């Protein structure tokens, strides 16, 4: 008799699917109920009822259907997973996580459940706790686009720009639709790395200068970050009055002058730095940028390639060199 009932249950189940595909939801529900009556111990039938109700946006009864499946089979991972989706939609994030954890207990390599836990943790403001879950996803699926994207954003926001760039670059390789956005994010990361370098250099410098001049140099750097370039020049000059050979103050002054479109003055400052300190990579980079902005591509390339001999991983360096080389034939 059980076999006959299962056969009838299968027929009702198939009819339910056909009716649902045709948009005849009431008939679909009637058929799936008949299937359940014939095979009440089959959790897939309750889960199918949950799917129908879920797609009809009847979330309350969908939850009841999935829970009925779990009463029959407590480790029914499909029902746990879909319950997690509903709870997340209802903003019951902790309950959603619990359901996806139940999935992982049954299927430890379920990347969708692991990824969803990571997203849910980030949604709760627990980005650090989400990182191991994203990394586990990538361990199981190294080409998981969204995991690379989300890790890139988290590492960027945490100030770990090297790791952020790693994941953004991988994202760009995996999906060409992200190229424009990712390139913008990479540039932002490299700009922030550069500012970090300036800050660290300024902190090292402050150990060797007087308290007042160190304060002026720090304030000048802050003015640069705040894009108050006139103030940056003024504060840099104040530092230089106390210490005329202060490389950091000269770099800040040159950068501020360039931002104020005083290209000739900025070039003079950076060239002075290189005359006295030939291995100052920041000066080379800024000269390359200034000449690039002036359209003097050969001159710009000269300084960027000079910089590459000292530091081939300098932020934005390779992008600038490649860009210039692509443009040079057009100007010849």
C-alpha positions in Angstrom: 0.0 0.0 0.0 2.9 2.4 0.8 4.3 1.9 -2.7 0.8 2.6 -4.2 0.5 5.7 -2.1 4.0 6.9 -3.1 3.0 6.4 -6.8 -0.1 8.4 -6.4 1.8 11.0 -4.4 4.3 11.3 -7.3 1.4 11.9 -9.8 -0.1 14.6 -7.6 3.3 16.2 -7.1 4.0 16.3 -10.9 0.5 17.8 -11.5 1.2 20.4 -8.8 4.3 21.5 -10.6 2.6 21.7 -13.9 -0.3 23.8 -12.5 2.1 26.1 -10.7 4.1 26.7 -13.9 0.9 27.6 -15.7 0.0 30.1 -13.0 -2.9 28.0 -11.7 -1.8 28.4 -8.1 -5.0 27.2 -6.4 -5.0 23.9 -8.3 -1.2 23.5 -7.6 -1.9 23.9 -3.9 -4.7 21.3 -4.1 -2.5 18.8 -5.8 0.5 19.2 -3.4 -1.9 18.7 -0.5 -3.1 15.5 -2.0 0.5 14.4 -2.5 1.2 15.1 1.2 -1.8 13.1 2.2 -0.5 10.1 0.2 3.1 10.4 1.5 3.1 12.3 4.8 6.6 11.1 5.6 8.2 12.8 2.6 9.8 16.1 3.6 10.3 17.2 -0.1 6.5 17.5 -0.5 6.1 19.9 2.4 9.1 21.8 1.1 7.5 22.1 -2.3 4.4 23.5 -0.6 6.8 26.0 1.1 8.2 26.9 -2.3 4.8 27.6 -3.8 3.8 29.7 -0.8 7.2 31.5 -0.8 6.9 32.4 -4.5 3.3 33.6 -3.8 4.8 35.8 -1.1 2.7 34.1 1.6 5.7 34.0 3.9 3.8 33.1 7.1 2.4 29.9 5.6 5.7 29.2 3.7 7.5 29.2 7.1 4.9 26.7 8.4 5.4 24.5 5.4 9.2 24.4 5.8 8.9 23.8 9.5 6.5 20.9 8.7 9.2 19.4 6.5 11.7 19.7 9.3 9.4 17.9 11.7 9.5 15.0 9.4 13.2 15.3 8.6 15.1 17.7 11.1 18.2 17.7 8.8 16.3 18.7 5.7 18.9 21.2 4.5 16.7 22.6 1.7 14.0 23.7 4.2 16.6 25.2 6.6 18.2 27.1 3.7 14.9 28.6 2.5 13.8 29.4 6.0 17.0 31.4 6.3 16.1 33.4 3.1 12.6 34.2 4.5 14.0 35.2 8.0 16.5 37.5 6.3 13.8 39.1 4.2 11.9 39.7 7.5 15.0 41.2 9.0 15.3 38.4 11.5 19.0 38.1 10.8 20.0 35.9 13.8 17.3 33.4 13.0 18.5 33.4 9.4 22.1 32.6 10.5 20.9 29.8 12.7 19.1 28.2 9.8 22.1 28.4 7.5 24.3 27.0 10.3 22.0 24.0 10.3 22.6 23.6 6.6 26.3 23.6 7.1 26.1 21.0 9.8 24.5 18.7 7.2 26.5 20.0 4.2 29.8 21.6 5.4 30.7 22.6 1.8 27.5 24.4 1.0 29.0 27.7 -0.4 25.6 29.4 -0.6 24.8 28.9 3.0 28.4 29.9 4.1 28.2 33.0 1.9 24.8 34.0 3.3 26.1 33.7 6.8 28.9 36.1 5.9 26.4 38.6 4.3 24.2 38.4 7.4 27.1 39.0 9.8 28.1 42.1 7.7 24.5 43.2 7.8 24.7 43.1 11.6 27.8 45.3 11.5 30.1 42.4 12.2 32.3 42.7 9.2 35.4 41.3 10.9 33.5 38.1 11.9 32.2 37.7 8.3 35.7 37.6 6.8 36.4 33.9 7.8 33.2 32.9 6.1 34.0 34.7 2.9 37.5 33.2 2.9 35.9 29.7 3.4 33.7 30.4 0.4 36.8 31.2 -1.7 38.6 28.1 -0.4 35.7 26.1 -1.8 35.1 28.2 -4.9 38.1 30.5 -5.7 36.1 32.2 -8.5 33.2 33.3 -6.4 32.6 36.8 -7.7 30.5 38.2 -4.9 32.9 36.9 -2.2 35.8 38.8 -3.8 33.6 41.9 -4.2 32.5 41.9 -0.6 35.9 41.1 0.8 37.3 44.0 -1.3 34.8 46.4 0.2 35.4 45.2 3.8 39.2 45.3 3.5 38.9 48.8 2.0 36.8 50.0 4.8 39.1 48.5 7.3 42.1 50.3 5.8 43.8 47.1 4.6 44.2 48.5 1.0 46.7 45.8 -0.2 44.2 43.0 0.5 41.3 45.1 -0.9 43.2 45.6 -4.2 43.9 41.9 -4.3 40.2 41.0 -4.2 39.2 43.9 -6.5 41.7 42.8 -9.1 40.5 39.2 -8.9 36.9 40.5 -9.3 37.9 42.4 -12.4 39.5 39.3 -13.9 36.5 37.2 -13.2 33.7 39.5 -14.5 34.3 42.2 -17.1 31.1 44.0 -16.1 32.8 45.2 -13.0 35.9 46.6 -14.8 35.0 50.3 -14.6 33.8 50.2 -10.9 36.7 48.0 -9.8 39.4 50.2 -11.5 37.9 53.2 -9.7 38.0 51.3 -6.4 41.7 50.2 -7.0 42.7 53.8 -7.7 41.0 54.9 -4.5 42.8 52.2 -2.5 46.1 53.3 -4.0 45.4 56.9 -3.2 44.7 56.0 0.4 47.9 53.9 0.5 49.8 56.9 -0.7 48.3 59.1 2.1 49.2 56.4 4.6 52.8 56.5 3.3 52.8 60.3 3.8 51.4 60.0 7.3 54.0 57.3 8.2 56.8 59.4 6.8 55.6 62.4 8.7 55.5 60.4 11.9 59.1 59.3 11.4 60.1 62.8 10.6 58.5 64.2 13.7 61.0 62.3 15.9 63.9 64.3 14.5 62.5 67.8 14.4 61.4 70.3 17.1 57.9 70.1 18.5 56.6 73.2 16.8 57.9 72.4 13.4 56.6 68.8 13.7 53.2 70.2 14.5 53.3 72.5 11.5 54.3 69.6 9.3 51.5 67.4 10.6 49.0 70.2 10.1 50.2 70.8 6.6 49.6 67.1 5.8 46.1 67.4 7.2 45.5 70.5 5.1 46.5 68.5 2.0 44.1 65.7 2.9 41.4 68.4 3.5 42.3 69.9 0.1 43.1 73.3 1.8 46.1 73.8 -0.4 46.8 77.5 0.4 47.0 76.5 4.1 49.2 73.6 3.3 51.7 75.8 1.5 51.7 78.3 4.4 52.3 75.6 7.1 54.9 73.9 5.0 56.8 77.2 4.6 56.6 77.6 8.4 58.3 74.3 8.8 60.9 75.1 6.1 61.7 78.4 7.9 62.8 76.3 10.9 64.4 73.5 8.8 65.0 74.5 5.1 66.0 70.9 4.1 62.9 69.3 5.6 62.1 66.8 2.7 58.6 66.1 4.0 57.6 69.8 4.2 59.0 70.3 0.6 57.0 67.3 -0.7 53.8 68.7 0.9 54.5 72.2 -0.5 55.2 70.8 -4.0 52.0 68.8 -3.8 50.0 71.8 -2.7 51.4 74.0 -5.4 50.6 71.4 -8.0 47.0 71.2 -6.8 46.8 75.0 -7.0 47.9 74.7 -10.7 51.2 76.4 -10.0 53.0 73.8 -12.0 56.3 75.7 -12.5 56.7 76.4 -8.8 55.8 72.8 -7.9 58.3 71.4 -10.5 61.0 73.6 -9.0 60.3 72.3 -5.5 60.4 68.6 -6.6 63.5 69.1 -8.7 65.2 70.7 -5.7 64.3 67.7 -3.6 65.8 65.3 -6.2 68.9 67.4 -6.6 69.6 67.0 -2.8 68.0 63.6 -2.3 68.1 61.7 -5.7 66.3 58.6 -4.3 63.1 60.4 -3.2 60.5 58.4 -4.9 57.5 60.7 -4.0 59.2 63.6 -5.8 59.6 61.5 -8.9 56.0 60.4 -8.8 54.7 64.0 -8.5 56.9 65.2 -11.3 55.6 62.5 -13.5 52.1 63.5 -12.6 52.7 67.2 -13.2 54.2 66.6 -16.7 51.4 64.2 -17.5 48.9 66.9 -16.7 50.8 69.3 -18.8 50.7 66.9 -21.8 54.5 66.4 -21.8 54.2 62.6 -22.0 57.8 61.8 -22.7 59.0 63.9 -19.8 56.3 62.3 -17.6 57.3 58.8 -18.7 61.0 59.6 -17.9 60.2 60.3 -14.2 57.8 57.4 -13.8 60.3 55.0 -15.3 63.0 56.5 -13.1 60.7 55.8 -10.1 60.1 52.2 -11.2 63.9 51.5 -10.8 63.5 52.4 -7.1 60.0 51.1 -6.3 58.2 49.0 -9.0 55.2 48.6 -6.7 54.6 52.3 -6.1 50.8 53.1 -6.1 49.4 54.0 -9.5 52.9 53.8 -11.1 52.3 50.9 -13.6 48.8 52.3 -14.5 50.3 55.6 -15.4 53.2 54.1 -17.4 50.9 51.9 -19.4 48.5 54.8 -20.0 51.3 57.0 -21.3 52.8 54.3 -23.6 49.3 53.8 -25.1 49.0 57.5 -25.9 52.6 58.1 -27.2 52.1 56.5 -30.6 49.1 58.8 -31.2 51.2 61.9 -30.6 54.1 60.8 -32.8 
